[in-house]
Amino acid sequence: KHKGGAQAVFADGSVHLLPETIDYMTYQRLGDRRDGQPVGSGFSGN
């Protein structure tokens, strides 16, 4: 278990912790590449 968030695997093979405090719009943008929107400042990718 990962306290405070969930592990996510990205298309480049990297794994990042998505904090449970992530902005909802940022979370949605991470899940849909078709929307054409940048992820924004709500996710650092670290």
N, C-alpha and C positions, 0 to 999 in steps of 0.2 A: 504494500500500500504506500502511496505517496501522499503524505500530509500536505494539504494546501493546494492541491491541483491534480492534474492528470497528465500522463506522458502522451505525447503525440508524435507520430512519425511523419516527416515531411517528404515531399516528392524527391528531394535530393538525397534522401537516406538519413538525414540528421534527425535527432530526437530532442524534443524540447519539452519542458514542463509548462503546461498551460495553467496559470494560477486560477484558483476558484474565484478570484476577484477580477478576472479579465472583463473588459468592457464588452457588453453584449454585441454591439455592432462589429467590433473587432473579431469576436468569436465567429460571427456569421460570415464575415469576409474571408476568414481562413478556410471555411468549408465550401466556398463556391467560387471557383476561378472564372466562371462565365460572367460574373457581374461586372468585370472590368475595373473594379474599384481597388485602389491601393489598400493594403492592410491598415496603414495609419500608425500613429504613435502609441496605440494601446498595446502593442506587442513588440518587444525588442528582439525576439528570436534567440535570446541567450538562455 
